[in-house]
Amino acid sequence: MLFVHRVAMEPMNTPSLPASFYVKTGNGAYSPTEATIGPWSADLQHGGPPSALLTHALLQHQPRAGMVLSRITIEIFGTIPLTPCEIQVETVRAGKRIELLKASYVSAGKTCMLAHAWRLESAPDVAPVVPEPFVVPALPPAQTQGFFPGVGYFPYGHALEWRYVQGGFDSLGPATVWARSRIALVDDAPLQPLETLMLLIDSANGVSAELDIRQWSFVPVDLSIGLHRQPQGVWQGMAARTVVQSHGIGQTTTTAFDETGSLGHSLHTLFVRPR
């Protein structure tokens, strides 16, 4: 496959960033920092950081050796305010080898996001390998960082380093991009590879947008990612494609990968309307 990189239209210097996306303030309680802010309002978070925070809480919930999160589905109930939050986690279905967990993102007394995750036993050499025929693109050298046309203040965008293989923030259509976080997710914990993946995978519908973001809104109402392998390393990648139908519903499908190979696939359901 031929990959074409398009240099971003609006080069920017990376501004001063906080040390983390969230500061832990208590048991299950967090305060979002400026780095969580998305491109549309200084009062609202981008969906990536709260998705990663829910994943952080799921990883910490009664961990057991050999058990891994193999599917995470996040329902997005509305905008996520830049206000303190509480993450509530419970086991919905307990099991020795298969468990279902639930995590809620609650802020100002309102549940903003709800996550369900299947946690499965991962054991060596219990099944034959049937690989996915996905060729991992090489990690490009450092690139000038720039974002969507017309977007200036975008702290979340700056908090990650983006390296495009195909497409770009300034162009429409399918995109393949590597990314890493420049800062920690939570101030008191090292960043995990799965948390990095969740930080960026929420952006799949944005990087692969088929419509001009200045004229169209394509709001994701959910995010579901299934993993056949756990991510490794600092850099994570996604190859994303968006389709839109005339009735105003769209879909973004993504192959997630790291330097070792493919990890699985994600799906966004999009509500599409003119601005």
C-alpha positions as semicolon CSV with decimal commas, in nm:
position;residue;x (nm);y (nm);z (nm)
1;M;0,000;0,000;0,000
2;L;0,128;0,347;-0,088
3;F;0,121;0,588;0,205
4;V;0,136;0,962;0,141
5;H;0,212;1,209;0,419
6;R;0,071;1,559;0,393
7;V;0,244;1,823;0,602
8;A;0,005;2,002;0,839
9;M;-0,111;2,347;0,731
10;E;-0,063;2,534;1,058
11;P;0,275;2,460;1,219
12;M;0,283;2,529;1,589
13;N;0,536;2,516;1,866
14;T;0,444;2,286;2,152
15;P;0,321;2,507;2,436
16;S;0,398;2,454;2,802
17;L;0,209;2,147;2,922
18;P;0,103;2,026;3,267
19;A;0,272;1,711;3,397
20;S;-0,040;1,498;3,347
21;F;-0,393;1,495;3,206
22;Y;-0,539;1,436;3,554
23;V;-0,438;1,499;3,913
24;K;-0,555;1,239;4,163
25;T;-0,737;1,409;4,451
26;G;-0,873;1,111;4,641
27;N;-0,986;0,750;4,615
28;G;-1,137;0,739;4,266
29;A;-1,142;1,119;4,248
30;Y;-0,954;1,323;3,987
31;S;-0,921;1,678;3,864
32;P;-0,866;1,731;3,488
33;T;-0,587;1,963;3,379
34;E;-0,572;2,198;3,082
35;A;-0,420;1,916;2,873
36;T;-0,762;1,744;2,850
37;I;-0,924;2,035;2,663
38;G;-1,049;1,966;2,311
39;P;-1,070;2,201;2,011
40;W;-1,422;2,338;2,056
41;S;-1,442;2,493;2,402
42;A;-1,200;2,575;2,684
43;D;-1,464;2,437;2,922
44;L;-1,489;2,090;2,766
45;Q;-1,260;1,789;2,751
46;H;-1,163;1,591;2,445
47;G;-1,299;1,235;2,461
48;G;-0,954;1,073;2,462
49;P;-0,837;1,159;2,816
50;P;-1,158;1,052;2,997
51;S;-1,164;0,730;2,792
52;A;-0,808;0,663;2,903
53;L;-0,895;0,749;3,265
54;L;-1,180;0,497;3,262
55;T;-0,934;0,241;3,124
56;H;-0,685;0,332;3,399
57;A;-0,951;0,259;3,661
58;L;-1,051;-0,068;3,493
59;L;-0,688;-0,182;3,492
60;Q;-0,658;-0,109;3,864
61;H;-0,983;-0,279;3,963
62;Q;-0,904;-0,602;4,152
63;P;-0,625;-0,703;3,911
64;R;-0,530;-1,068;3,874
65;A;-0,229;-1,220;3,704
66;G;-0,305;-1,344;3,352
67;M;-0,627;-1,144;3,312
68;V;-0,636;-0,875;3,041
69;L;-0,889;-0,625;2,908
70;S;-0,988;-0,764;2,569
71;R;-1,280;-0,539;2,479
72;I;-1,375;-0,193;2,604
73;T;-1,698;-0,023;2,502
74;I;-1,760;0,336;2,607
75;E;-2,098;0,505;2,580
76;I;-2,069;0,885;2,554
77;F;-2,372;1,054;2,709
78;G;-2,275;1,410;2,624
79;T;-2,003;1,668;2,664
80;I;-1,741;1,611;2,935
81;P;-1,690;1,925;3,144
82;L;-1,357;2,049;3,276
83;T;-1,466;1,983;3,634
84;P;-1,352;1,734;3,901
85;C;-1,473;1,381;3,848
86;E;-1,517;1,048;4,022
87;I;-1,456;0,711;3,858
88;Q;-1,674;0,430;3,992
89;V;-1,584;0,070;3,902
90;E;-1,766;-0,256;3,973
91;T;-1,762;-0,618;3,863
92;V;-2,081;-0,699;3,674
93;R;-2,003;-1,063;3,603
94;A;-1,733;-1,231;3,811
95;G;-1,554;-1,538;3,683
96;K;-1,235;-1,738;3,704
97;R;-1,147;-1,687;3,336
98;I;-1,404;-1,441;3,203
99;E;-1,525;-1,125;3,378
100;L;-1,733;-0,822;3,284
101;L;-1,645;-0,489;3,446
102;K;-1,824;-0,154;3,445
103;A;-1,680;0,194;3,505
104;S;-1,863;0,527;3,524
105;Y;-1,723;0,877;3,472
106;V;-1,924;1,104;3,703
107;S;-1,881;1,483;3,718
108;A;-2,102;1,743;3,887
109;G;-2,343;1,467;3,984
110;K;-2,388;1,353;3,624
111;T;-2,268;1,037;3,452
112;C;-2,087;1,159;3,140
113;M;-1,947;0,828;3,015
114;L;-2,007;0,461;3,088
115;A;-1,760;0,183;3,007
116;H;-1,803;-0,193;2,994
117;A;-1,500;-0,416;2,959
118;W;-1,452;-0,787;2,916
119;R;-1,152;-0,912;3,110
120;L;-1,032;-1,250;2,984
121;E;-0,770;-1,500;3,090
122;S;-0,461;-1,486;2,870
123;A;-0,256;-1,806;2,884
124;P;0,051;-1,907;2,676
125;D;0,024;-2,164;2,396
126;V;-0,342;-2,258;2,445
127;A;-0,445;-2,186;2,084
128;P;-0,289;-2,182;1,737
129;V;-0,188;-1,843;1,597
130;V;-0,404;-1,708;1,313
131;P;-0,243;-1,371;1,230
132;E;-0,409;-1,065;1,082
133;P;-0,254;-0,968;0,744
134;F;-0,180;-0,609;0,845
135;V;0,155;-0,457;0,758
136;V;0,272;-0,211;1,023
137;P;0,399;0,112;0,865
138;A;0,737;0,242;0,974
139;L;0,738;0,517;1,235
140;P;0,818;0,840;1,046
141;P;1,071;1,091;1,176
142;A;0,950;1,387;1,381
143;Q;0,705;1,613;1,200
144;T;0,587;1,971;1,234
145;Q;0,282;1,961;1,458
146;G;-0,032;2,129;1,327
147;F;-0,404;2,074;1,364
148;F;-0,740;2,120;1,197
149;P;-0,783;2,433;0,982
150;G;-0,935;2,709;1,191
151;V;-0,845;2,544;1,523
152;G;-0,595;2,729;1,739
153;Y;-0,633;2,647;2,110
154;F;-0,614;2,267;2,131
155;P;-0,425;2,152;2,446
156;Y;-0,510;1,782;2,400
157;G;-0,367;1,794;2,049
158;H;-0,043;1,942;2,180
159;A;-0,021;1,688;2,463
160;L;0,038;1,410;2,209
161;E;0,305;1,387;1,942
162;W;0,153;1,290;1,607
163;R;0,340;1,136;1,315
164;Y;0,130;1,078;1,005
165;V;0,197;0,805;0,751
166;Q;-0,116;0,876;0,547
167;G;-0,343;1,178;0,559
168;G;-0,317;1,461;0,808
169;F;-0,519;1,697;1,025
170;D;-0,538;1,934;0,730
171;S;-0,675;1,681;0,477
172;L;-0,993;1,478;0,441
173;G;-1,008;1,101;0,405
174;P;-0,854;0,788;0,556
175;A;-0,553;0,837;0,780
176;T;-0,277;0,629;0,932
177;V;-0,094;0,789;1,222
178;W;0,140;0,706;1,507
179;A;0,112;0,893;1,836
180;R;0,262;0,902;2,181
181;S;0,172;1,101;2,489
182;R;0,410;1,374;2,597
183;I;0,276;1,368;2,955
184;A;0,141;1,121;3,212
185;L;-0,226;1,029;3,229
186;V;-0,246;1,052;3,609
187;D;0,011;1,235;3,817
188;D;0,083;0,946;4,053
189;A;0,108;0,657;3,804
190;P;0,325;0,553;3,508
191;L;0,146;0,560;3,173
192;Q;0,046;0,213;3,048
193;P;0,047;0,122;2,675
194;L;-0,328;0,048;2,679
195;E;-0,392;0,390;2,832
196;T;-0,187;0,550;2,554
197;L;-0,394;0,366;2,294
198;M;-0,718;0,487;2,452
199;L;-0,584;0,843;2,463
200;L;-0,551;0,851;2,086
201;I;-0,810;0,605;1,952
202;D;-1,097;0,842;2,036
203;S;-0,949;1,076;1,771
204;A;-1,002;0,822;1,490
205;N;-1,313;0,998;1,357
206;G;-1,129;1,330;1,358
207;V;-0,810;1,223;1,183
208;S;-1,010;1,034;0,917
209;A;-1,281;1,298;0,876
210;E;-1,451;1,306;0,537
211;L;-1,632;1,635;0,602
212;D;-1,499;1,984;0,680
213;I;-1,514;2,027;1,059
214;R;-1,595;2,397;1,013
215;Q;-1,919;2,307;0,834
216;W;-2,016;1,967;0,978
217;S;-2,049;1,804;1,317
218;F;-1,987;1,428;1,336
219;V;-2,023;1,348;1,703
220;P;-1,925;1,000;1,825
221;V;-2,185;0,852;2,057
222;D;-1,971;0,553;2,146
223;L;-1,631;0,390;2,116
224;S;-1,577;0,016;2,115
225;I;-1,237;-0,145;2,081
226;G;-1,164;-0,517;2,069
227;L;-0,809;-0,638;2,129
228;H;-0,666;-0,973;2,024
229;R;-0,332;-0,866;2,174
230;Q;-0,227;-0,620;2,442
231;P;-0,039;-0,310;2,322
232;Q;0,330;-0,264;2,392
233;G;0,566;0,031;2,392
234;V;0,538;0,408;2,401
235;W;0,414;0,459;2,042
236;Q;0,068;0,339;1,936
237;G;-0,090;0,368;1,593
238;M;-0,424;0,370;1,416
239;A;-0,535;0,330;1,057
240;A;-0,881;0,489;1,041
241;R;-1,153;0,524;0,781
242;T;-1,490;0,704;0,803
243;V;-1,810;0,648;0,606
244;V;-2,119;0,875;0,616
245;Q;-2,468;0,811;0,482
246;S;-2,721;1,071;0,363
247;H;-2,952;1,004;0,658
248;G;-2,696;1,153;0,896
249;I;-2,538;0,846;1,055
250;G;-2,174;0,756;1,004
251;Q;-1,916;0,510;1,122
252;T;-1,542;0,515;1,179
253;T;-1,356;0,185;1,174
254;T;-0,995;0,161;1,284
255;T;-0,713;-0,090;1,296
256;A;-0,503;-0,035;1,607
257;F;-0,136;-0,132;1,600
258;D;0,200;-0,097;1,769
259;E;0,554;-0,163;1,649
260;T;0,500;-0,539;1,683
261;G;0,185;-0,567;1,473
262;S;-0,191;-0,519;1,474
263;L;-0,374;-0,513;1,808
264;G;-0,740;-0,518;1,711
265;H;-1,012;-0,290;1,582
266;S;-1,226;-0,003;1,704
267;L;-1,563;0,134;1,599
268;H;-1,726;0,475;1,643
269;T;-2,093;0,544;1,569
270;L;-2,129;0,902;1,443
271;F;-2,423;1,145;1,455
272;V;-2,371;1,373;1,154
273;R;-2,535;1,712;1,104
274;P;-2,449;2,052;0,951
275;R;-2,311;2,305;1,197
